[in-house]
Amino acid sequence: MKTIISGASIVDGSGSPAFLGDIGIDNGRIVVLPPNSGATAAERIDGTGLMLTPAFIDAHSHGDLTLSSPYATLSKRNQGIVTQIAGQCGVSMFPYGGGDDETFRRFISGIAPYPDFPCDMSALESYTSFCSWQKTLNQPIDTRCFVGHGTLRLMAMGYANRKPDKGELDKMKSALRMCIREGALGLSTGLVYAPCCYADNDEILSLLRVVKEEGGIYATHPRNEADNVVDARRESLRLAKVADVPLCVSHLKSAGHDNWGKAKICLEDIDRGLQDGMSILIDCYPYLAGNTSLNVSIPPRYFTQGLSGLLDALKSPTERSIIEEEMSRKSNYDNYIYNSGGFGGTLVSTCPIFHDAEGMMIDEYAKSVGLSPFDAYCDILIKNGGLGLGVYFHMGEEDLNSIFAHPRCAVSTDGLIGRDGDQPHPRSFGTMPRAYRFMTSQKHLCSKEEAIRRMTGLPAEFLHLEGKGFIRDGYDADILLIDENSFYDHATYKNGSALTSGIRMIFEKGKLLYKENKQCN
């Protein structure tokens, strides 16, 4: 046997009570040792006073977009994440159907300002080729992916704001079927983002029937997370129920002060679905601010010609005036800036070209350059080619408590990462310790064993991740040794990449990856 870890408090990922014990690592697998086994190994690690858990699973990640970035890898590993569930919110790196490379690159850049592409774009043609490329990289996190509906639509019909014709729909269905057969988890939608937002429910249901036939799962960022969040989440539940597919409720929230409390209604609807026999997983991150594209608050009709069309509109005095008026009030789309109380509740995060506003609220930046907040916002977008990320302070604490109290809530980072030196949302580096403290010692929502289950066994079971999520005989030796007394997040909105403390060791399939805040390879 290669390694024995002895004397640790083992929290096995099932929610069962912790117990003192020894485990071995042999050929990358866990060996559960009986008391006083007398087993020997080449290496013995004293786990006395430490908590031994399965390595964490990020239930909602965009890490497939930055797979070769050491900085992105560090953001996961520093907080104990070894497996991530990506291809979320309708955006996946595959299947790329060829054609206009620049349009595809800019589509991906809407979520990740500095995406990592292979030298040969044919590596993104299928899930199989994507996984083959992933294996060639030096520091990948184990990444499992959904197929992005936006990627499928872009491949079949670009940014067209209409129903697909039969040929276009068949192309999407065929590509989706192929990817699931190759191992993709199912379909994800991001129904606030172009081109996903142009799809009607008939189109989504047609794709979900393929998901059902192939044994996949549906993950969705709904059409609205604010004024119409209840109806939007009910729409997701109805589609999943009609198609008879498992549902991942992506980053559940109710955004905007006027909507705080609606998350509880959504949870009641989810409970009714569970009682009716539906298979449902919720994911959530333990922060009151979200993080997504800066351009998402522009009315969706301005994206029909892609980012070039958006920029033309922002440069037009007439269209700019129309956009300003529409963004200043409640409307029929999900306006993140309005739901954050305006430009004073929106922080500029990572930008790909123009960096002067990073780390500042938009109104703060506007004042520094002598512009109105709206004009400053447009200026930031124009100078960044329509791209960039914003942090939106739009959630209520009681809603967050209710969501994390739910037994079907798995922990996710939903992290969007740029380059070392940028200012990411702290969830990219600090979600797991923050969620653990939030659920246990801060809010007393559950036991430590249940908190670890939400970060390991729960997503592993729902997503059918074979060999993951539990300390069990024969499972992958994806293991954490944690000093619970010092297990804290340190990332903040002013220092978003501060590292987690308290994780002594991280193993992946028995290989030591991380020790005392230092990567081992």
N, C-alpha and C positions, 0 to 999 in steps of 0.2 A: 504494500500500500504506500502511496506517495506521501500523504499528509494525514495527520490526525489533529483535530481541534478538540481540546478537552476542557471540561468544566464550565462551559458557557451556558447561559440561560437561553434555551432554544425556543424561539417563537416560530412555529413551523408554517405559517401562512394560511392555516385552516380556520383560525379564530379560537382554537382550543387553548387551554391554559398553558403558559410557559412551563418548561421543565428543565432541570439541570441534566446535562448529558454530554456525550462525546459523539462526534461524527468523523468518518473518514472520507478521504477523497481518493478515488482510484479510477484511472483512465477517464478522468473528467466527469465522473459520476459520484453521487452521494452514496456513502455506505453508512447506514444507521447502526451504530454499535450498541450492543446490550451493555448493561452495567457490568463493570469488572471483566470486560472481554479479554483483557490481556493482549489485545491487538498491538502490533508494532508497525512503525512507518519510518520512512527516511527522514521525515520532519514532523516534529510535534509542536503545536502552537498552544500556548496556555490561554484559554479563553475566560479564565476566572474573572468575574466582575463585569463581563461583557455580554451583550445581547447578540445572539446569532440568528439571523433571519435569511429568508430567500432574498436575492437581489431584487431591487424594485423594478416594476414595469410601468413605464409611462403610457397611460391608457389613451392619450391623445397627444400626438407629437407631429411636428412638421420637419422632423429631422431627416427625412428622406431627401430634402431639398439642399442639405448642407453636409452630405455624407463624408466628404474628404477633408473637411475643415477640422484641424486639431482643436480650435477654440470651441466649435460646436460639440465635439466629443468631450472635451473637458466639462462643458456645462452639464452634461448628463452624468458622467462618471463621478464628478465631485460630490454629487448628491445620492450616489448609490444606484443609479439607473443602468441596467445592463441590456434591457430589452425595451424597444419603443414601438408604438403602434402608429404608423404614419399613413400618408396618402389621404389626409383628412380634409374636410371642408371643400370637397370637390376638386382638390388640386393634388395630382400625383405626377411623378416624373415619367410615367408610362401610361398608356401606350402612345408613343410619338409616331405619328403617321407620315413623317417626312414633310416636305414642302417648305414652308417659310420658317426657317430656323429662328429668325429674329422675333417673329410674332410669338413663337412658343417660349423663347427665352424671356421675353418681357411679361408674358402671362405668368410664368413661374416667379419672376421677380416681384410681382405684386404681393407675394407673401414673404419671400426671402430676398432681401435687397442684394445679396451676394450669393446666388445659388451656385452649386457645384455641378458642372456638366462634364460628361466624359468627352475625351478628344474626338471620339467617333460617336456621333449622335445615334447611329444604328443600335447602340447599346441600350437605347430606351424604347425600342420597338415593341417589346413585350415584357411581361413580368419575369420570364426566364432570363432574358438578356440583361434586364436591370439587376437581377440577383447575381448574375455572373460578374457584372461590373463591380457590384458591391464587394464581392469576395476578393477583388484585386486591390482594394484600398487598405491602407496601413492601419487606420484607427476607426473602423466602423463600429457603431453600436449595433447589436443584433436588431435588425429592422424588419418588421412585418407591415404590409401595406394594404390599404384599400385601393380600389380603382377610383380615381377622381372623375365625377360626372363632368366637371368643367373641362378636363383634359379630353374626355371622350367627345364632348360637343365641339371643342375647338378643332379636333381632328376631323370631324365629320362635316361641320358647317360653319366654322369660324365663329365670329361674334354676331351672327345673324339673330335678330330679335323676331323670331317666328317659330312656328311648329316645324319640326323636321319632316321632310318628305319620306316616303317609304324607304328609299335607298339610304338616306342619311340615318334613319332610325335603325335599319338593319345593320349598318356599319358599326354603330355604337353597340348594339346588342352582340354582334359577333366578336368585337374586340373585348367586351366585358366578359363574355363567356370564356374566351381563350385565356384571359388573365386569371380568372378564378380557377380554371382547370390547372393552371400552372402554379397555383398556390396562393394567389391574392385572396384577401379576407372577404371581399364583397364590394359593395358600392358605397361611396361617400358623396354627399351633396353639400354644396355651400350656397344656399339659395338667396344670399344677399349679394353674391359676387357675380359679375359678368364673366362668362356667358351663362352660368348656371341659372341665374335669376330669370332668364328668358324662357325657361322650360315650364310647361304646365304639368298638372298631375297625371294626365294620360301618358305623357312621355316618361315620367318617373316610374309610373306603375309598370309600363312595358319593360323597363330595365329591371325593376324589382322582380318581375316574373322570371327573368333570367337568373337573378340572384337566388330565388327559391329553387329553381330547377337544378342549380349547381351547388346548393347547400351552403350559400354564403350569408353574409350579415349586412345590414343597412346601417350606416352611420350618417347622421345629418346635423348640419348647422342650418336651422330653419329659416324661413323667409323673414322672420321678425323676432327680435328678442326684447322688444320694448312695449309700445302701446298695444300691439297685437300678438304678444308672445303666447298668450293662452291659446288663441285660435291657431297660431302657427305650430305650436307643439301638438295640438290635437290633430292637425293635418298630418304631421309625421306619424303619430300613433295610428291614425286611420289607414294610411298607406301601408305601414308595416303589417297591420292586422289583415287588410284585404289581401296583400301578397303572401301573408303567412311567413314572414321572415323575422329573425331576431333584430332588435333595434338598439343601437347605441345613441343615447340622447347626448349630443355633444355639448360640452361646456354649458350646462344648465345655468341660467340666470334670468333675472328680470331687470332690464336696464332702464335707468331714468327714475328720478325720485318719485314721479307720479305713478310708477309701476311697481314700486317696492311692495312686496306682499303677494304679488301674482305668482311667484315661484311656488308658494304653498299650494295654489290651485293646480299648477302643473304637476306637482308631486302627488296630489290626490288623483289626478287623471292617470298618472303612471301606476299608482296603486290599483286602480280599477282595471287597468290593462293587465297587470300581473295576476290579479284575481281571476281574470278571464282566460288565463293560461298563456299570455304573451311572455316572450323571453326578452327582458329589457335590462340594459346596463346604462347607468348615468355616469358621465365623467364631469369633474369640476376641479378647479384650481383654487387655492385658499387665499385669494386676494380680492380686493374690492374694485380693482381696475382691470380692464381688458386691454388687449393689444392686437391691433391688426392694421391693415393698410390705412394710410392717411387719406387716400382718395375715396374710401368707402362711403363717405358722407355726401358725395356728389350724386345727384339723381341718376338712377341706373340707365336712363335713355341716352346718356352722354358717352356710354361705352360701346355702342354698337359698331363703331369703327376702330375699336381698340384704343390704346393709349394715345395714338396720334390724333384721333377724333376728340378725345378728352382735352388734350392740350390746345387744339384749335378753339374749342369752346371757351376755355379759360382765358385765352388771348383776345377773344371777341368781346368788346364792351357790352354789346347787346345781350349775348348769352350769359356773360358774367353777371350782369345785373339780375337776370332771371334766376340764375343759380343762387345768388345771394339771398334773394327774397324767399326762395323755396327752402333753403337751408335754415332760415331764421324762424321757422314755424313747424308745428306738427304737420306731417304729411303722410303719404301712403307708402313710404319706404322707410328702411331702418337707418335713421340719421344719427350716427354715433356722436357727433359733436353736439347736436341739440340735446341728446339724452345725457350728455355729460355736463349739462348746464351751460354749454357754449364753449367758446375758445379758452376761457379760464379754467376749464376742467379737462383740457386736452394737452398732453405733453408730447412734444416731438421726440421720437425715439431715434432709431437708426435711419439714416438717409444715404443713398448710394453716391451722390455727387456733391451736393451743397450741404455743408455740415454746420453752418453757423447757428442754426436754431436748435440743434440737438441738445437735449437735457433742459429745455425751456418750455413753459406753457406758451401756447400760441399767442395769447394776449400779451404776455411778458416780452416775447420776441418782437411783437408788433410795436410795442412802446419803444423798444430799444432802437428800432429803425425808422420810427416816425410814420408808420402806416396804420390803417385801420386793421383790426384783427382779420377780417375777411380778406382784404387785399394781401396781408402778410401770408395768410394760408395759401392763397392762389400763387403767390410769389414762390413759396417753398416748393409747391408741387411743380410749377413750371421749371424751376431751376434743377429739379430732380427728375425731369422727364416723366412726371406724373406718378413717380414712385416714392417710397418712404413709409415708415411705420409710425403709428401714433399710440399713445397710452391713454385710455379713456376711463376716467373716474366716474363710473355710472352705476355701481351696485350698492345694495344695502346689506348691512351686517346680519340682520335677522334672517334675510333670505339665505345668506351663506350658511348660517347656522343650521337652518332647516334642511338644506341640500346635503350638507355633510353629515347630518344625523341620520340620513336615509341609508338603510343597509345595502342598497344596490348602487351606492355612489363610490366609484373608483377614483383614484387620484390621478390627475394629469397635469402636465406643465403647460400644454398648448404653446410651448415656447417658440419664439421667432428670434433667430440669432443673426447677428451681422458679423463684424470682424472684431478681433481683439482691439480694445480701445474705444469701441462704440459704447453706447449706453442702452443695454437691453432692459426690458421689463425684468424685475427681480425673479419672476417665476421661472425664467430660463435656468437659473442657477440654484434657487432656493426652495422650490416647491415641496420636495419630499420631507425635509425636516420641519418646515413650516406647517405642513398638513398634519404631521404626526403630533406636534405640540398643540395645534389648534384643536384636534379631535380629542386629545387626552388631557393634558394638564391645564390648558387654557379654558376650554368650553365644556370639558367633561362630557363629551357626546358619546364616548364609547371607551372600552378598555384598550390597553396597548395591543393586545392580541388581535382585537377587531380592527384597529387602525392598520396594523401590518397586513391583515387580510385584504383590506381595501387597496393596498399598494402592491399586492403580490398575487395571492391565490384567487381573488375575485375576478380580476381581468383575465388571468390565465385560464380559468375554467370557462368563462363566457366566450372567449375568443379561441378556445381549443388549442392553446399553446402547449403542445406535447412536451413533457419533461420540464416545464417551467412553473414557477410560482409557489413551490412547496419544498420543505425539507423532508424528503421522502426517499426511501431506498431506491436507487436506480435512476433518480431524477438528475438532470444536469446540475453540476456543482457550481451553480450561480449563487454565491453566498456573500453575506455581509457580516462583518464583526463590528459592532457599534458600541461605543461608550455612551450609554443613554444619558448620563449626567451632563455630557457636553455636546449632545446631538442638537445643534441649532443651525438655523439659516442666518446669514449675515448680509445677504444681498438686499439692497434698498433701491428706491427710485433714483437716488443720487449716485449709487455705486452698485449697479445691477449685476456685476460679475464677481462680487465678493464670494469667497468659497465657503462651503459648508464646513462645520467642525464636527468632530465626534465619530466619524467613520474611520475605524482603524485599518480595515482591510476590505478589499473587494476582489472576489474571485469570479471568473467566468469560465465555466466548464473546467474548473480546477486550476486554471491559470491565474496567478496573482496579477491583477491589473493595476491596483491602486493601494498605496500604503501611506498612512499618515499625511494626507493631502498632497501626495506626489504620485503621478502616473508612473507605472513600472515598465511601460513600453511605449 
